[in-house]
């Protein structure tokens, strides 16, 4: 039997890696449901962002420490890279996403977020001048047609605020695409788990600082239900999915983990209907199938779009 290298996927018992990838994608997606439930108690987006990171920060500090044992300290250049990536990858992504969720359904939010790989492709082509295939253009067209179908349906009965919400969520996806596009060199130097620990720690500081700059401390007084939902959001829907997806990539590789990420939108749509009472008609079904079909075509493309350690995260974004 051939000896495995540290960088090769662990093919032994692949169901473990697949389970971790699906579990991570679903846990990430539950965040949308949790946030929508919290909004029902009168809390705003910035307060939810702050509470999410208050609960997640100790865990990300622990991850940063654990993955740094026996390794050289970060240089000034490393810290600068980590701060920039944390700013785009988690802080702006989180703020825009939570703000958008105030105006759109959890299902539409997850479908827009799921467009992240298409934005990475466009950044690779336009900014990094990388080659593309026409089948990828077809995949992009299919994905965006699906989102427009669901968006048009929701706008017809939810009003003008849907445009604002969809724009904010799309800005969130764009920020995360920028993060993924620029992680390659930093991941190779620090490692995916160590980068996640440090970048998410930095993002937590940004998020909590944002709250302290614009809100009075009295706004931290919220309903007990919001605290419980925030605890779930910061742990089950934020920290643990990051670890699960990283472990899945190590076992089954990034392409397979990315395809498992398709469980995320399905879970959000199902929970949106069951928990939040969101409508699900033939229009939502057709749009969802189009979006996931387009992303599936991209994940099977022979042209590499993302760093191996980050591609699954693009399909299971927090």
Kinemage of the C-alpha trace (Angstrom):
@kinemage 1
@onewidth
@group {chain A} dominant
@subgroup {mainchain}
@vectorlist {calphas} color= white
{ca unk a 1} P 0.000 0.000 0.000
{ca unk a 2} L 1.405 3.391 -0.987
{ca unk a 3} L 2.435 5.746 1.716
{ca unk a 4} L 0.355 8.940 1.946
{ca unk a 5} L 2.008 12.322 1.981
{ca unk a 6} L 0.846 15.127 4.278
{ca unk a 7} L -0.578 17.057 1.339
{ca unk a 8} L -2.518 14.242 -0.288
{ca unk a 9} L -6.166 13.641 0.547
{ca unk a 10} L -6.763 10.923 3.087
{ca unk a 11} L -8.645 8.315 1.078
{ca unk a 12} L -9.046 5.967 4.032
{ca unk a 13} L -12.684 5.961 5.138
{ca unk a 14} L -13.725 8.828 2.816
{ca unk a 15} L -17.187 8.897 4.390
{ca unk a 16} L -15.615 10.681 7.373
{ca unk a 17} L -14.367 13.519 5.182
{ca unk a 18} L -17.639 13.693 3.270
{ca unk a 19} L -19.595 13.809 6.540
{ca unk a 20} L -17.358 16.588 7.863
{ca unk a 21} L -17.749 18.610 4.646
{ca unk a 22} L -21.528 18.246 4.575
{ca unk a 23} L -21.814 18.933 8.303
{ca unk a 24} L -19.663 22.051 7.999
{ca unk a 25} L -21.665 23.367 5.045
{ca unk a 26} L -24.966 22.792 6.827
{ca unk a 27} L -23.705 24.380 10.056
{ca unk a 28} L -22.515 27.441 8.132
{ca unk a 29} L -25.917 27.723 6.476
{ca unk a 30} L -27.883 27.470 9.718
{ca unk a 31} L -26.398 30.873 10.558
{ca unk a 32} L -28.937 32.552 8.275
{ca unk a 33} L -31.823 30.942 10.145
{ca unk a 34} L -30.358 31.831 13.550
{ca unk a 35} L -29.860 35.479 12.567
{ca unk a 36} L -33.397 35.790 11.184
{ca unk a 37} L -34.790 34.346 14.414
{ca unk a 38} L -32.769 36.842 16.470
{ca unk a 39} L -34.083 39.754 14.405
{ca unk a 40} L -37.525 38.769 15.661
{ca unk a 41} L -36.475 39.934 19.155
{ca unk a 42} L -35.745 43.482 17.980
{ca unk a 43} L -31.943 43.235 17.777
{ca unk a 44} L -30.122 44.912 14.878
{ca unk a 45} L -27.445 43.583 12.530
{ca unk a 46} L -24.413 45.269 14.147
{ca unk a 47} L -25.351 43.970 17.603
{ca unk a 48} L -25.752 40.464 16.189
{ca unk a 49} L -22.363 40.722 14.467
{ca unk a 50} L -20.729 41.803 17.729
{ca unk a 51} L -22.327 39.040 19.774
{ca unk a 52} L -21.403 36.440 17.165
{ca unk a 53} L -17.740 37.370 17.460
{ca unk a 54} L -17.803 37.758 21.236
{ca unk a 55} L -18.691 34.068 21.464
{ca unk a 56} L -16.370 33.012 18.622
{ca unk a 57} L -13.282 35.035 19.632
{ca unk a 58} L -12.033 32.775 22.474
{ca unk a 59} L -12.255 29.741 20.192
{ca unk a 60} L -10.387 31.428 17.351
{ca unk a 61} L -7.699 32.584 19.801
{ca unk a 62} L -7.365 28.967 20.925
{ca unk a 63} L -7.100 27.820 17.291
{ca unk a 64} L -4.436 30.430 16.533
{ca unk a 65} L -2.416 29.355 19.580
{ca unk a 66} L -2.812 25.622 18.918
{ca unk a 67} L -1.743 25.843 15.267
{ca unk a 68} L 1.239 28.082 16.153
{ca unk a 69} L 2.897 25.660 18.580
{ca unk a 70} L 6.509 25.016 17.616
{ca unk a 71} L 6.329 27.412 14.651
{ca unk a 72} L 8.043 30.781 14.080
{ca unk a 73} L 6.141 33.867 15.183
{ca unk a 74} L 4.341 35.879 12.542
{ca unk a 75} L 6.443 38.580 10.912
{ca unk a 76} L 5.218 42.149 10.418
{ca unk a 77} L 4.404 41.293 6.799
{ca unk a 78} L 2.462 38.219 7.968
{ca unk a 79} L 0.453 40.325 10.403
{ca unk a 80} L -0.325 42.859 7.680
{ca unk a 81} L -1.574 40.082 5.392
{ca unk a 82} L -3.621 38.538 8.191
{ca unk a 83} L -5.210 41.896 9.047
{ca unk a 84} L -6.135 42.630 5.421
{ca unk a 85} L -7.557 39.142 4.909
{ca unk a 86} L -9.434 39.270 8.214
{ca unk a 87} L -10.885 42.666 7.270
{ca unk a 88} L -12.264 41.400 3.947
{ca unk a 89} L -12.750 37.706 4.718
{ca unk a 90} L -14.772 37.888 7.909
{ca unk a 91} L -15.393 41.463 9.044
{ca unk a 92} L -16.850 43.109 5.913
{ca unk a 93} L -18.317 39.790 4.803
{ca unk a 94} L -20.164 39.398 8.104
{ca unk a 95} L -21.362 43.010 8.391
{ca unk a 96} L -22.760 43.115 4.840
{ca unk a 97} L -24.324 39.670 5.161
{ca unk a 98} L -26.118 40.345 8.448
{ca unk a 99} L -27.303 43.739 7.200
{ca unk a 100} L -28.693 42.138 4.049
{ca unk a 101} L -30.505 39.449 6.020
{ca unk a 102} L -32.708 42.180 7.491
{ca unk a 103} L -34.340 42.593 4.063
{ca unk a 104} L -34.196 39.257 2.206
{ca unk a 105} L -35.194 35.701 2.980
{ca unk a 106} L -32.650 33.248 4.295
{ca unk a 107} L -33.062 31.205 1.102
{ca unk a 108} L -32.236 34.099 -1.233
{ca unk a 109} L -29.315 35.128 0.991
{ca unk a 110} L -27.788 31.647 0.805
{ca unk a 111} L -28.193 31.443 -2.975
{ca unk a 112} L -26.467 34.815 -3.434
{ca unk a 113} L -23.665 33.786 -1.052
{ca unk a 114} L -23.311 30.567 -3.025
{ca unk a 115} L -22.287 32.672 -6.046
{ca unk a 116} L -18.887 33.281 -4.411
{ca unk a 117} L -16.990 30.843 -6.692
{ca unk a 118} L -18.327 32.698 -9.745
{ca unk a 119} L -16.942 35.960 -8.365
{ca unk a 120} L -13.598 34.287 -7.709
{ca unk a 121} L -13.556 33.115 -11.319
{ca unk a 122} L -14.232 36.643 -12.576
{ca unk a 123} L -11.513 38.089 -10.326
{ca unk a 124} L -9.064 35.475 -11.615
{ca unk a 125} L -9.879 36.368 -15.212
{ca unk a 126} L -10.065 40.171 -14.884
{ca unk a 127} L -7.454 40.906 -12.203
{ca unk a 128} L -5.032 37.968 -12.408
{ca unk a 129} L -5.446 37.514 -16.202
{ca unk a 130} L -5.981 33.769 -15.946
{ca unk a 131} L -7.511 31.705 -18.729
{ca unk a 132} L -11.121 30.580 -18.692
{ca unk a 133} L -13.284 28.190 -20.667
{ca unk a 134} L -16.561 28.974 -22.381
{ca unk a 135} L -18.265 26.222 -20.397
{ca unk a 136} L -17.449 28.291 -17.316
{ca unk a 137} L -19.248 31.262 -18.871
{ca unk a 138} L -22.273 29.019 -19.339
{ca unk a 139} L -22.036 27.941 -15.695
{ca unk a 140} L -21.945 31.590 -14.615
{ca unk a 141} L -24.970 32.427 -16.762
{ca unk a 142} L -26.921 29.510 -15.307
{ca unk a 143} L -26.081 30.484 -11.711
{ca unk a 144} L -26.991 34.151 -12.104
{ca unk a 145} L -30.178 33.315 -13.992
{ca unk a 146} L -31.212 31.202 -11.008
{ca unk a 147} L -30.554 34.008 -8.522
{ca unk a 148} L -32.429 36.518 -10.698
{ca unk a 149} L -35.382 34.124 -10.853
{ca unk a 150} L -35.599 33.854 -7.054
{ca unk a 151} L -34.861 37.568 -6.618
{ca unk a 152} L -37.610 38.582 -9.037
{ca unk a 153} L -40.105 36.334 -7.316
{ca unk a 154} L -39.230 37.687 -3.856
{ca unk a 155} L -39.229 41.317 -4.994
{ca unk a 156} L -42.751 40.897 -6.374
{ca unk a 157} L -44.199 40.418 -2.897
{ca unk a 158} L -41.563 41.719 -0.453
{ca unk a 159} L -41.088 45.249 -1.809
{ca unk a 160} L -38.184 47.531 -2.682
{ca unk a 161} L -36.086 46.588 0.354
{ca unk a 162} L -35.281 43.299 -1.355
{ca unk a 163} L -33.017 45.201 -3.753
{ca unk a 164} L -31.099 46.735 -0.853
{ca unk a 165} L -30.829 43.404 0.939
{ca unk a 166} L -29.711 41.524 -2.151
{ca unk a 167} L -27.114 44.217 -2.878
{ca unk a 168} L -25.705 43.988 0.639
{ca unk a 169} L -25.494 40.184 0.525
{ca unk a 170} L -23.846 40.359 -2.904
{ca unk a 171} L -21.299 42.805 -1.452
{ca unk a 172} L -20.646 40.220 1.269
{ca unk a 173} L -20.007 37.527 -1.340
{ca unk a 174} L -17.715 39.906 -3.273
{ca unk a 175} L -15.641 40.641 -0.152
{ca unk a 176} L -15.265 36.923 0.530
{ca unk a 177} L -14.255 36.339 -3.092
{ca unk a 178} L -11.519 38.973 -2.702
{ca unk a 179} L -10.363 37.177 0.431
{ca unk a 180} L -10.231 33.788 -1.297
{ca unk a 181} L -8.441 35.167 -4.337
{ca unk a 182} L -5.597 36.507 -2.202
{ca unk a 183} L -5.174 33.689 0.314
{ca unk a 184} L -2.910 31.466 -1.778
{ca unk a 185} L 0.542 32.694 -0.729
{ca unk a 186} L -0.470 33.242 2.911
{ca unk a 187} L -1.995 29.754 3.130
{ca unk a 188} L 1.182 28.206 1.744
{ca unk a 189} L 3.266 30.040 4.356
{ca unk a 190} L 1.072 29.789 7.462
{ca unk a 191} L -1.219 26.868 6.726
{ca unk a 192} L -4.987 27.024 6.290
{ca unk a 193} L -5.944 26.362 9.917
{ca unk a 194} L -3.412 28.834 11.316
{ca unk a 195} L -4.527 31.517 8.879
{ca unk a 196} L -8.171 30.873 9.796
{ca unk a 197} L -7.344 31.244 13.484
{ca unk a 198} L -5.450 34.507 13.146
{ca unk a 199} L -7.600 36.104 10.424
{ca unk a 200} L -10.815 35.277 12.279
{ca unk a 201} L -9.351 36.650 15.517
{ca unk a 202} L -8.543 39.918 13.744
{ca unk a 203} L -12.026 39.979 12.219
{ca unk a 204} L -13.579 39.450 15.644
{ca unk a 205} L -11.718 42.493 16.963
{ca unk a 206} L -12.923 44.550 13.975
{ca unk a 207} L -16.537 43.448 14.504
{ca unk a 208} L -16.576 44.128 18.244
{ca unk a 209} L -14.755 47.440 17.722
{ca unk a 210} L -17.334 48.445 15.102
{ca unk a 211} L -20.096 47.979 17.648
{ca unk a 212} L -18.226 49.942 20.338
{ca unk a 213} L -17.627 52.855 17.944
{ca unk a 214} L -21.221 53.379 16.866
{ca unk a 215} L -23.423 51.879 19.591
{ca unk a 216} L -23.846 52.514 23.317
{ca unk a 217} L -22.990 49.675 25.668
{ca unk a 218} L -26.615 49.596 26.758
{ca unk a 219} L -27.436 48.011 23.374
{ca unk a 220} L -25.725 44.870 24.634
{ca unk a 221} L -28.719 44.387 26.910
{ca unk a 222} L -30.829 42.032 24.812
{ca unk a 223} L -33.414 39.325 25.315
{ca unk a 224} L -32.072 36.042 26.745
{ca unk a 225} L -33.129 34.333 23.523
{ca unk a 226} L -30.745 36.557 21.563
{ca unk a 227} L -27.863 35.506 23.809
{ca unk a 228} L -28.609 31.828 23.250
{ca unk a 229} L -28.971 32.331 19.512
{ca unk a 230} L -25.721 34.310 19.438
{ca unk a 231} L -23.919 31.557 21.329
{ca unk a 232} L -25.118 29.052 18.730
{ca unk a 233} L -24.156 31.463 15.955
{ca unk a 234} L -20.618 32.026 17.258
{ca unk a 235} L -19.848 28.372 17.951
{ca unk a 236} L -22.003 25.906 16.015
{ca unk a 237} L -22.411 28.179 12.964
{ca unk a 238} L -18.996 29.881 12.924
{ca unk a 239} L -16.061 28.207 14.661
{ca unk a 240} L -16.894 24.519 14.360
{ca unk a 241} L -17.748 24.652 10.621
{ca unk a 242} L -14.352 26.252 9.928
{ca unk a 243} L -12.604 23.359 11.667
{ca unk a 244} L -14.865 20.736 10.057
{ca unk a 245} L -14.275 22.026 6.522
{ca unk a 246} L -10.503 22.193 7.068
{ca unk a 247} L -10.532 18.592 8.361
{ca unk a 248} L -12.647 17.526 5.386
{ca unk a 249} L -10.202 19.103 2.931
{ca unk a 250} L -7.397 17.173 4.574
{ca unk a 251} L -9.270 13.873 4.103
{ca unk a 252} L -11.014 14.148 0.728
{ca unk a 253} L -9.410 17.151 -0.952
{ca unk a 254} L -10.799 20.577 -1.746
{ca unk a 255} L -12.763 19.734 -4.960
{ca unk a 256} L -14.840 17.014 -3.274
{ca unk a 257} L -15.323 19.156 -0.157
{ca unk a 258} L -16.536 22.012 -2.359
{ca unk a 259} L -19.100 19.767 -4.029
{ca unk a 260} L -20.321 18.612 -0.614
{ca unk a 261} L -20.892 22.303 0.136
{ca unk a 262} L -24.009 22.113 -2.011
{ca unk a 263} L -25.737 20.729 1.070
{ca unk a 264} L -25.610 24.246 2.534
{ca unk a 265} L -28.193 26.005 0.336
{ca unk a 266} L -30.456 22.956 0.443
{ca unk a 267} L -30.386 23.013 4.248
{ca unk a 268} L -31.060 26.753 4.373
{ca unk a 269} L -34.021 26.507 2.011
{ca unk a 270} L -35.514 23.579 3.925
{ca unk a 271} L -35.041 25.257 7.310
{ca unk a 272} L -36.317 28.561 5.946
{ca unk a 273} L -39.569 26.888 4.953
{ca unk a 274} L -39.855 24.794 8.122
{ca unk a 275} L -38.643 27.222 10.822
{ca unk a 276} L -39.276 30.678 9.319
{ca unk a 277} L -42.300 29.875 7.165
{ca unk a 278} L -40.651 31.240 4.011
{ca unk a 279} L -42.468 30.496 0.748
{ca unk a 280} L -41.109 27.828 -1.568
{ca unk a 281} L -42.748 27.621 -4.968
{ca unk a 282} L -41.747 26.234 -8.330
{ca unk a 283} L -39.900 29.543 -8.966
{ca unk a 284} L -37.695 29.143 -5.899
{ca unk a 285} L -37.129 25.485 -6.769
{ca unk a 286} L -36.121 26.260 -10.366
{ca unk a 287} L -33.829 29.101 -9.277
{ca unk a 288} L -32.151 26.976 -6.625
{ca unk a 289} L -31.514 24.128 -9.052
{ca unk a 290} L -30.035 26.576 -11.579
{ca unk a 291} L -27.685 28.153 -9.028
{ca unk a 292} L -26.447 24.854 -7.627
{ca unk a 293} L -26.153 23.366 -11.099
{ca unk a 294} L -24.003 26.273 -12.250
{ca unk a 295} L -21.717 26.026 -9.234
{ca unk a 296} L -21.468 22.258 -9.666
{ca unk a 297} L -20.240 22.813 -13.228
{ca unk a 298} L -17.627 25.258 -11.945
{ca unk a 299} L -16.337 22.861 -9.290
{ca unk a 300} L -15.811 20.236 -12.002
{ca unk a 301} L -13.928 22.621 -14.259
{ca unk a 302} L -10.364 21.569 -15.151
{ca unk a 303} L -9.256 25.194 -14.830
{ca unk a 304} L -8.211 25.771 -11.212
{ca unk a 305} L -10.072 28.690 -9.636
{ca unk a 306} L -9.049 28.677 -5.974
{ca unk a 307} L -6.198 27.651 -3.717
{ca unk a 308} L -6.745 24.014 -2.693
{ca unk a 309} L -7.148 24.929 0.964
{ca unk a 310} L -9.786 27.575 0.242
{ca unk a 311} L -11.979 26.207 -2.539
{ca unk a 312} L -14.336 24.299 -0.275
{ca unk a 313} L -14.784 27.381 1.891
{ca unk a 314} L -16.072 29.260 -1.149
{ca unk a 315} L -19.030 26.926 -1.372
{ca unk a 316} L -19.628 26.857 2.380
{ca unk a 317} L -18.992 30.444 3.338
{ca unk a 318} L -19.757 31.638 6.797
